Amino acid sequence: MKKLFLFATAAAVLCSCSNQPKYIIDGDIAGLEGTVYLYQGDSLIDSAAVKAGKFQFRGNAGAPAVHYLLDSREGQPQAFAMQFILEPGNISIKSDAEDAQVRHTTGTPANDASDAYSVASRTLIKEYRDQATTDERREAIEKEFEQLTLTTIDNNRDNFFGVVLMPNRAYELSGQETLDEIAKFSPEMQQTKELTELKTSAEQKLKTDVGQPYIDIVQNNAEGQPVSLKSVIDNPANKYTLVDFWASWCGPCMGEVPHLKKTYGEFHDKGFEIYGVSFDNNRDKWLAAVKDNGMDWIHVSELQQFDNRAAKDYAVQGIPSNFLIDAQGVIVAKNLRGEDLYKKVEELLKSPSEPQMPRRGFSIKLPRPMKKTLLFASAAVLLCGCGTGSKYVVEGHIAGLEGTVYMFEGDSLIDSAVVEGGKFRFEGPADITARRTVTDSREGDAQRFGTMFFPEPGTVSIEDNPDAPAGSTRVTGTPANDASSAFRASAMTLMDEYHREGTSEGRRREIEDELGGLPRKTAEANRDNAFGIMALEGMAPTLSGQELLDRIAEFSPGMQKSRELAALRTVAAQRLKTDIGQPYMNIMQGDADGQIVTLTSVIDNPANKYTLVDFWASWCGPCMEEVPHLKQAYDKFHGQGLEIYGVSLDNDNDKWLGAIREHGMGWVQVSDLNGFDNLAAKDYAVQSIPSNFLIDAQGRIVAKNLRGEDLCSKVAELLAE
């Protein structure tokens, strides 16, 4: 369905080596039909048709990396999703015969290890969440889960799954301990991007291990006055100073505030101070959180999110994070949570002769999710909100669901909540353009429930039965969520009709047109909320620069300030330069022999009446599907004045040249081997591939993104004039 490709995010380059072995992915997912897409992060790698639940991918295997399979593109209902490790060999993906939600990925070392770990962890998680499980048994399960992770890492230091799990282990290790663990991996695994980055982080962490001297921080307080950490530590009244890294948007951070307040209230007069470093980027939200929560200690911030200089100095990868420093400026403890903070400060401040004072009556019953599973969270990143004081409330009712649900923005954990009787609740500062996900799974967990929502002001209702068909979740209550729910319902109705056996081919073509038009209609009807922006993003690849700017201008003043529309404006401004009728921009890149071939030299060649600038890559499945059409046009019209100037977004020379030879792409080929950082890709505002521009002999762009038979038809039309 051509129109469904409008929902794709921009593809990005993979790093691999053509001389390495191939991979084959054989999938057998009962009940699955249509198309599955292969992603690395947000980057589309390939797609495959599904027949009777079966599909296959083939390609050259580069460095092992985590990949994803989905049966949906952005804006479409999703029934199937899973994560696996792409590495050389035959990878088998199958549904569990007894539970369609459980899938097994086997056939290569990393995937075999991942599957075994997943099976073992699911067993533990299921028992943990069982209401009949005692607290004592839950504590034992937490220890078993931790040991499972440690054992799995130790047994897989020669494959990528051990690498995948290592950051979870490193979270609780000192810098030196992390370096020691990395050294136990095979030489090949130590060269992976993941362990290389972890090593860099560990080397910085060495400087902030317990026993190391503190690193000074100088940042502004609420009044804009610089306050140094040194001035706090040097204050004779302060025996111990807690440097606390936090943010107003961070749910786990705010969950720690009662413990910080308890410890501060008890021990401040005895020599305990807190120096709070905020990772906010919104001054009003930062100060409002301080005021509303009664956080009456020292607060500073650069309002630079995770780009805060102190975050880099202290190797902070996730928040909340803290460092306890004594009066001599030595770090004596790190990452004290909950009651551990109170106990440690009490221990340090209590002299041998001083009788232990009774604690104040203060008790908070917190949810008990598995502590160790929290290690699977990515470092939280800052949210960019709009306005101050407005809040969102999420009220969920998922029949049959128990345990814990987690709120994410992208890969960043925002908050968690306990599910009781299928019900859960979130609340926090509203962000009218953010997109978040609520799910009952973390990495390594089996997933029963997951849905997207917008945290805009008001009460958002999420209702579903996790055992109901995919796409049945209803998210309503605020404008963007109502619009999203309506869009999903319309798309599902059309897709159900499309896949129905009795639907005629004529009706299927009509449905394709209707699906292609849905984003436009939705954007037009929702110019005052975030889902309208999301719909515009879906249709943006088909719009010219001016068309995109015109659509952006139609949104309300409140939406105009959003970061999403700002990003689209940047795209549109660059795209204006490559709209039809605009002059081409020269490209100067090396061919297979390393010789510079300019686009100008090709266009200026008197033999060439039209030149097609084709952006592609060897790893791009849709690009390679277009090759037969390119060859057809080239063979038919090259002698009449058609030339093709191929610009590869590969970053591997062997893969690039191998694809040219294998597919007989006998036209001009150039590349700077910089992936999507290719300078020409930036000049031509290329957000995804395949992408092409047809240029006449006068250097004017006369057509864009000609696919399939459209290329031959357009060239034939132009040459006949």
Secondary structure, DSSP 8 states (H G I E B T S, - for coil): -GGGGGG----------TTS-EEEEEEE-TT--EEEEEEETTEEEEEEEEBTTEEEEEEE--S-EEEEEES--TTS----EEEEEE-SEEEEEEE-SS-TT-EEEESSHHHHHHHHHHHHHHHHHHHHH-TT--HHHHHHHHHHHHHHHHHHHHHTTTSHHHHHHHHHHHTTS-HHHHHHHHHTS-HHHHTSHHHHHHHHHHHHHGGGSTTSB----EEE-TTS-EEEHHHHHT-TT-SEEEEEEE-TT-HHHHHHHHHHHHHHHHHGGGTEEEEEEE--S-HHHHHHHHHHTT--SEEEE-S-GGG-HHHHHTT--SSSEEEEEETTSBEEEE---THHHHHHHHHHH--TTS------S---------GGGGGG-B--------SSS-EEEEEEEETT--EEEEEEETTEEEEEEEEBTTEEEEEEE--TT--EEEES--TTS--S-EEEE---SEEEEEEE-TTS-TT--EEESSHHHHHHHHHHHHHHHHHHHHHSTT--HHHHHHHHHHHHHHHHHHHHH-TTSHHHHHHHHHHGGGS-HHHHHHHHHTS-HHHHTSHHHHHHHHHHHHHGGGSTTSB----EEE-TTS-EEEHHHHHT-TT-SEEEEEEE-TT-HHHHHHHHHHHHHHHHHGGGTEEEEEEE--S-HHHHHHHHHHHT--SEEEB-S-GGG-HHHHHTT--SSSEEEEEETTSBEEEE---THHHHHHHHHHHH-
